[in-house]
Amino acid sequence: MQDIQNIQNIAEKIRTLSDGEKRFSYTDLTLEEQQARGKPKKYLEAAIELFRALDGKTIVEIGCMRQPMNHPMSELHPKCCNDGHSTVFWCSTGAQVYSVDIDFKAVRIAKKSIREYRNGKVLWTDGHKFLKKFKSRIDLLFLDAWDVLPGTQYAENHLLAYLAAKDKLRDRNIIAIDDTDVGGGGKGRLLLPVLQAEGYDILVSGRQTIALKL
């Protein structure tokens, strides 16, 4: 049973996650600027708390983790954790997790990282094609695939991924997007206005964005 008051309380906490974080209008960050960015860990943990409050069953991740996690999940090592280790966090929920990536090296890292979990599937495939063929209902969609690189259609591709998943999303669902603190919205630059127009509450938009539809 979903406790609306509890969901609203969690949502209010999430709104403060980006407080004090730096944002960058450009994408060509120096190594020092990359390290100064907010870290994904607190966003992933908050999205999981919200997912549980919604009694979520299924998480779909487009763009799997690319950096091995060689320490306990409870620890934050800035140089190691700048990419977030998201696939491990999602699998830790016990929910059914599907993570897809077109980068075979990333797929190998993610598969190795979640070996202890029986609820996670990591697939080497194109995110758009996967979402178009996906048959189950999605409670949490995490978009972190096409890198924020000048001259590429990273923003367009993340919007297209959402549109491909749209009819699979449950009535109450969460959309989370990585790297929205660079390049004027980064991976969510085109998607965020669409989500707002479609009734999502953009709870926070910093290193990651968490949007909720109730």
BALOBA-1460 file (C-alpha; in Angstrom, 3 decimals):
// residues 214
<rec num="1" residu="m" x="0.000" y="0.000" z="0.000"/>
<rec num="2" residu="q" x="1.451" y="3.331" z="-1.080"/>
<rec num="3" residu="d" x="1.576" y="5.918" z="1.707"/>
<rec num="4" residu="i" x="1.066" y="9.251" z="-0.074"/>
<rec num="5" residu="q" x="2.273" y="11.274" z="2.913"/>
<rec num="6" residu="n" x="5.468" y="9.229" z="3.068"/>
<rec num="7" residu="i" x="6.010" y="9.705" z="-0.672"/>
<rec num="8" residu="q" x="5.530" y="13.444" z="-0.291"/>
<rec num="9" residu="n" x="7.961" y="13.579" z="2.643"/>
<rec num="10" residu="i" x="10.620" y="11.763" z="0.615"/>
<rec num="11" residu="a" x="9.982" y="14.077" z="-2.332"/>
<rec num="12" residu="e" x="10.555" y="17.137" z="-0.147"/>
<rec num="13" residu="k" x="13.914" y="15.749" z="1.017"/>
<rec num="14" residu="i" x="14.935" y="15.088" z="-2.567"/>
<rec num="15" residu="r" x="14.326" y="18.731" z="-3.487"/>
<rec num="16" residu="t" x="17.364" y="19.740" z="-1.411"/>
<rec num="17" residu="l" x="19.869" y="17.258" z="-2.871"/>
<rec num="18" residu="s" x="21.493" y="19.709" z="-5.268"/>
<rec num="19" residu="d" x="21.906" y="22.506" z="-2.711"/>
<rec num="20" residu="g" x="25.451" y="23.850" z="-2.897"/>
<rec num="21" residu="e" x="26.390" y="21.919" z="-6.021"/>
<rec num="22" residu="k" x="28.223" y="23.544" z="-8.895"/>
<rec num="23" residu="r" x="26.596" y="23.692" z="-12.322"/>
<rec num="24" residu="f" x="28.421" y="24.205" z="-15.583"/>
<rec num="25" residu="s" x="26.994" y="25.855" z="-18.702"/>
<rec num="26" residu="y" x="29.607" y="24.112" z="-20.844"/>
<rec num="27" residu="t" x="30.555" y="20.466" z="-21.372"/>
<rec num="28" residu="d" x="34.333" y="20.541" z="-21.776"/>
<rec num="29" residu="l" x="35.185" y="20.260" z="-18.070"/>
<rec num="30" residu="t" x="38.699" y="20.007" z="-16.713"/>
<rec num="31" residu="l" x="39.631" y="17.080" z="-14.481"/>
<rec num="32" residu="e" x="39.432" y="19.398" z="-11.479"/>
<rec num="33" residu="e" x="35.937" y="20.535" z="-12.478"/>
<rec num="34" residu="q" x="34.836" y="16.935" z="-12.986"/>
<rec num="35" residu="q" x="35.947" y="16.079" z="-9.471"/>
<rec num="36" residu="a" x="34.159" y="19.160" z="-8.084"/>
<rec num="37" residu="r" x="30.783" y="18.010" z="-9.401"/>
<rec num="38" residu="g" x="28.139" y="16.559" z="-7.119"/>
<rec num="39" residu="k" x="28.353" y="12.801" z="-6.714"/>
<rec num="40" residu="p" x="25.615" y="10.410" z="-7.907"/>
<rec num="41" residu="k" x="25.445" y="8.340" z="-4.699"/>
<rec num="42" residu="k" x="22.963" y="10.511" z="-2.803"/>
<rec num="43" residu="y" x="20.710" y="10.767" z="-5.861"/>
<rec num="44" residu="l" x="20.713" y="7.008" z="-6.397"/>
<rec num="45" residu="e" x="19.894" y="6.394" z="-2.735"/>
<rec num="46" residu="a" x="17.085" y="8.968" z="-2.843"/>
<rec num="47" residu="a" x="15.608" y="7.488" z="-6.020"/>
<rec num="48" residu="i" x="15.677" y="4.057" z="-4.387"/>
<rec num="49" residu="e" x="13.889" y="5.360" z="-1.286"/>
<rec num="50" residu="l" x="11.204" y="6.874" z="-3.497"/>
<rec num="51" residu="f" x="10.991" y="3.696" z="-5.606"/>
<rec num="52" residu="r" x="10.364" y="1.631" z="-2.483"/>
<rec num="53" residu="a" x="7.714" y="4.054" z="-1.264"/>
<rec num="54" residu="l" x="5.930" y="3.540" z="-4.586"/>
<rec num="55" residu="d" x="6.123" y="-0.243" z="-4.126"/>
<rec num="56" residu="g" x="8.185" y="-0.401" z="-7.304"/>
<rec num="57" residu="k" x="8.923" y="-3.740" z="-8.940"/>
<rec num="58" residu="t" x="10.950" y="-2.992" z="-12.074"/>
<rec num="59" residu="i" x="13.912" y="-0.736" z="-12.844"/>
<rec num="60" residu="v" x="15.226" y="-0.158" z="-16.362"/>
<rec num="61" residu="e" x="18.619" y="1.460" z="-16.797"/>
<rec num="62" residu="i" x="19.781" y="2.718" z="-20.185"/>
<rec num="63" residu="g" x="23.557" y="3.022" z="-19.898"/>
<rec num="64" residu="c" x="25.095" y="0.724" z="-17.292"/>
<rec num="65" residu="m" x="27.870" y="1.403" z="-14.789"/>
<rec num="66" residu="r" x="31.318" y="1.774" z="-16.347"/>
<rec num="67" residu="q" x="33.579" y="1.864" z="-13.319"/>
<rec num="68" residu="p" x="34.089" y="-1.141" z="-10.995"/>
<rec num="69" residu="m" x="33.172" y="-0.586" z="-7.349"/>
<rec num="70" residu="n" x="35.912" y="-2.019" z="-5.165"/>
<rec num="71" residu="h" x="34.555" y="-0.864" z="-1.809"/>
<rec num="72" residu="p" x="31.351" y="-1.211" z="0.256"/>
<rec num="73" residu="m" x="28.283" y="0.590" z="-1.113"/>
<rec num="74" residu="s" x="28.058" y="2.645" z="2.062"/>
<rec num="75" residu="e" x="31.390" y="4.331" z="1.332"/>
<rec num="76" residu="l" x="31.982" y="7.277" z="-0.994"/>
<rec num="77" residu="h" x="35.369" y="7.512" z="-2.687"/>
<rec num="78" residu="p" x="35.228" y="10.688" z="-4.821"/>
<rec num="79" residu="k" x="37.709" y="9.625" z="-7.500"/>
<rec num="80" residu="c" x="36.117" y="6.189" z="-7.810"/>
<rec num="81" residu="c" x="32.482" y="7.166" z="-7.395"/>
<rec num="82" residu="n" x="32.191" y="10.033" z="-9.872"/>
<rec num="83" residu="d" x="30.403" y="7.685" z="-12.293"/>
<rec num="84" residu="g" x="28.061" y="6.363" z="-9.620"/>
<rec num="85" residu="h" x="28.079" y="2.522" z="-9.836"/>
<rec num="86" residu="s" x="24.365" y="2.784" z="-10.542"/>
<rec num="87" residu="t" x="23.778" y="-0.816" z="-11.651"/>
<rec num="88" residu="v" x="24.891" y="-2.151" z="-8.271"/>
<rec num="89" residu="f" x="22.644" y="0.297" z="-6.432"/>
<rec num="90" residu="w" x="19.597" y="-0.690" z="-8.480"/>
<rec num="91" residu="c" x="20.242" y="-4.394" z="-7.960"/>
<rec num="92" residu="s" x="20.573" y="-3.868" z="-4.207"/>
<rec num="93" residu="t" x="16.836" y="-3.058" z="-4.089"/>
<rec num="94" residu="g" x="15.877" y="-6.657" z="-4.827"/>
<rec num="95" residu="a" x="13.652" y="-5.432" z="-7.662"/>
<rec num="96" residu="q" x="13.859" y="-6.745" z="-11.209"/>
<rec num="97" residu="v" x="16.593" y="-4.739" z="-12.923"/>
<rec num="98" residu="y" x="17.336" y="-4.512" z="-16.640"/>
<rec num="99" residu="s" x="20.485" y="-2.606" z="-17.593"/>
<rec num="100" residu="v" x="21.501" y="-2.144" z="-21.215"/>
<rec num="101" residu="d" x="24.510" y="-0.624" z="-22.915"/>
<rec num="102" residu="i" x="25.985" y="-0.669" z="-26.400"/>
<rec num="103" residu="d" x="29.532" y="-0.562" z="-24.980"/>
<rec num="104" residu="f" x="30.658" y="-4.167" z="-24.529"/>
<rec num="105" residu="k" x="33.399" y="-3.199" z="-22.058"/>
<rec num="106" residu="a" x="30.844" y="-1.456" z="-19.830"/>
<rec num="107" residu="v" x="28.544" y="-4.478" z="-20.047"/>
<rec num="108" residu="r" x="31.354" y="-6.767" z="-18.894"/>
<rec num="109" residu="i" x="32.136" y="-4.498" z="-15.937"/>
<rec num="110" residu="a" x="28.479" y="-4.288" z="-14.922"/>
<rec num="111" residu="k" x="27.920" y="-8.036" z="-15.233"/>
<rec num="112" residu="k" x="30.944" y="-8.754" z="-13.070"/>
<rec num="113" residu="s" x="29.862" y="-6.150" z="-10.516"/>
<rec num="114" residu="i" x="26.394" y="-7.643" z="-9.968"/>
<rec num="115" residu="r" x="27.321" y="-11.331" z="-9.903"/>
<rec num="116" residu="e" x="26.002" y="-11.684" z="-6.347"/>
<rec num="117" residu="y" x="22.548" y="-10.475" z="-7.409"/>
<rec num="118" residu="r" x="20.043" y="-12.792" z="-9.089"/>
<rec num="119" residu="n" x="17.595" y="-10.006" z="-9.878"/>
<rec num="120" residu="g" x="19.745" y="-8.106" z="-12.378"/>
<rec num="121" residu="k" x="20.138" y="-8.586" z="-16.125"/>
<rec num="122" residu="v" x="22.797" y="-6.680" z="-18.073"/>
<rec num="123" residu="l" x="22.324" y="-6.734" z="-21.830"/>
<rec num="124" residu="w" x="24.614" y="-5.685" z="-24.677"/>
<rec num="125" residu="t" x="22.225" y="-3.885" z="-26.988"/>
<rec num="126" residu="d" x="21.000" y="-0.519" z="-28.227"/>
<rec num="127" residu="g" x="18.878" y="1.323" z="-25.682"/>
<rec num="128" residu="h" x="16.248" y="2.562" z="-28.128"/>
<rec num="129" residu="k" x="15.711" y="-0.889" z="-29.627"/>
<rec num="130" residu="f" x="15.494" y="-2.472" z="-26.183"/>
<rec num="131" residu="l" x="12.864" y="-0.032" z="-24.958"/>
<rec num="132" residu="k" x="10.724" y="-0.396" z="-28.073"/>
<rec num="133" residu="k" x="10.603" y="-4.179" z="-27.588"/>
<rec num="134" residu="f" x="10.281" y="-4.168" z="-23.780"/>
<rec num="135" residu="k" x="7.034" y="-5.790" z="-22.644"/>
<rec num="136" residu="s" x="6.877" y="-5.250" z="-18.859"/>
<rec num="137" residu="r" x="5.832" y="-2.190" z="-16.866"/>
<rec num="138" residu="i" x="8.537" y="0.180" z="-15.649"/>
<rec num="139" residu="d" x="8.489" y="1.849" z="-12.226"/>
<rec num="140" residu="l" x="11.863" y="3.590" z="-12.456"/>
<rec num="141" residu="l" x="13.591" y="4.548" z="-15.705"/>
<rec num="142" residu="f" x="17.210" y="5.668" z="-15.367"/>
<rec num="143" residu="l" x="18.739" y="7.384" z="-18.400"/>
<rec num="144" residu="d" x="22.524" y="7.549" z="-18.552"/>
<rec num="145" residu="a" x="23.624" y="6.379" z="-21.977"/>
<rec num="146" residu="w" x="24.779" y="8.842" z="-24.616"/>
<rec num="147" residu="d" x="27.736" y="10.854" z="-23.342"/>
<rec num="148" residu="v" x="27.508" y="14.638" z="-23.177"/>
<rec num="149" residu="l" x="29.871" y="15.418" z="-26.041"/>
<rec num="150" residu="p" x="29.775" y="18.562" z="-28.211"/>
<rec num="151" residu="g" x="28.502" y="17.899" z="-31.704"/>
<rec num="152" residu="t" x="26.613" y="14.737" z="-30.760"/>
<rec num="153" residu="q" x="22.882" y="14.170" z="-30.286"/>
<rec num="154" residu="y" x="23.092" y="13.152" z="-26.645"/>
<rec num="155" residu="a" x="20.102" y="15.270" z="-25.584"/>
<rec num="156" residu="e" x="17.995" y="14.103" z="-28.526"/>
<rec num="157" residu="n" x="18.813" y="10.448" z="-27.829"/>
<rec num="158" residu="h" x="17.769" y="10.651" z="-24.183"/>
<rec num="159" residu="l" x="14.488" y="12.256" z="-25.216"/>
<rec num="160" residu="l" x="13.936" y="9.475" z="-27.763"/>
<rec num="161" residu="a" x="14.673" y="6.873" z="-25.086"/>
<rec num="162" residu="y" x="11.957" y="8.315" z="-22.864"/>
<rec num="163" residu="l" x="9.496" y="8.399" z="-25.753"/>
<rec num="164" residu="a" x="10.255" y="4.744" z="-26.526"/>
<rec num="165" residu="a" x="9.589" y="3.828" z="-22.883"/>
<rec num="166" residu="k" x="6.600" y="6.088" z="-22.335"/>
<rec num="167" residu="d" x="3.852" y="3.537" z="-22.928"/>
<rec num="168" residu="k" x="5.600" y="1.005" z="-20.668"/>
<rec num="169" residu="l" x="5.754" y="3.291" z="-17.627"/>
<rec num="170" residu="r" x="3.367" y="2.702" z="-14.740"/>
<rec num="171" residu="d" x="0.894" y="5.472" z="-13.966"/>
<rec num="172" residu="r" x="3.052" y="6.374" z="-10.966"/>
<rec num="173" residu="n" x="6.697" y="6.303" z="-11.943"/>
<rec num="174" residu="i" x="10.128" y="7.844" z="-11.557"/>
<rec num="175" residu="i" x="12.416" y="9.154" z="-14.298"/>
<rec num="176" residu="a" x="16.025" y="9.706" z="-13.240"/>
<rec num="177" residu="i" x="18.649" y="11.225" z="-15.535"/>
<rec num="178" residu="d" x="22.397" y="11.490" z="-15.012"/>
<rec num="179" residu="d" x="24.687" y="14.398" z="-15.930"/>
<rec num="180" residu="t" x="22.118" y="17.198" z="-15.890"/>
<rec num="181" residu="d" x="24.538" y="19.635" z="-14.249"/>
<rec num="182" residu="v" x="26.556" y="20.374" z="-17.403"/>
<rec num="183" residu="g" x="25.896" y="21.954" z="-20.776"/>
<rec num="184" residu="g" x="22.662" y="23.683" z="-19.838"/>
<rec num="185" residu="g" x="20.908" y="20.517" z="-18.699"/>
<rec num="186" residu="g" x="23.139" y="17.865" z="-20.229"/>
<rec num="187" residu="k" x="21.382" y="14.578" z="-20.918"/>
<rec num="188" residu="g" x="18.074" y="16.083" z="-19.827"/>
<rec num="189" residu="r" x="18.288" y="19.322" z="-21.805"/>
<rec num="190" residu="l" x="15.461" y="18.402" z="-24.189"/>
<rec num="191" residu="l" x="13.724" y="15.839" z="-22.012"/>
<rec num="192" residu="l" x="13.076" y="17.945" z="-18.912"/>
<rec num="193" residu="p" x="10.685" y="20.408" z="-20.622"/>
<rec num="194" residu="v" x="8.762" y="17.429" z="-22.029"/>
<rec num="195" residu="l" x="8.488" y="15.790" z="-18.606"/>
<rec num="196" residu="q" x="7.208" y="19.018" z="-17.077"/>
<rec num="197" residu="a" x="4.629" y="19.401" z="-19.843"/>
<rec num="198" residu="e" x="3.466" y="15.827" z="-19.234"/>
<rec num="199" residu="g" x="2.814" y="16.371" z="-15.548"/>
<rec num="200" residu="y" x="6.027" y="15.245" z="-13.894"/>
<rec num="201" residu="d" x="7.230" y="16.969" z="-10.750"/>
<rec num="202" residu="i" x="10.933" y="17.725" z="-11.247"/>
<rec num="203" residu="l" x="12.003" y="17.140" z="-7.663"/>
<rec num="204" residu="v" x="15.645" y="17.989" z="-8.223"/>
<rec num="205" residu="s" x="17.928" y="18.796" z="-11.134"/>
<rec num="206" residu="g" x="21.614" y="18.793" z="-10.265"/>
<rec num="207" residu="r" x="24.248" y="16.157" z="-10.919"/>
<rec num="208" residu="q" x="21.223" y="13.971" z="-11.524"/>
<rec num="209" residu="t" x="17.577" y="14.775" z="-12.077"/>
<rec num="210" residu="i" x="14.760" y="12.919" z="-10.341"/>
<rec num="211" residu="a" x="11.257" y="13.418" z="-11.749"/>
<rec num="212" residu="l" x="8.107" y="11.933" z="-10.228"/>
<rec num="213" residu="k" x="4.675" y="11.329" z="-11.673"/>
<rec num="214" residu="l" x="1.852" y="10.532" z="-9.234"/>
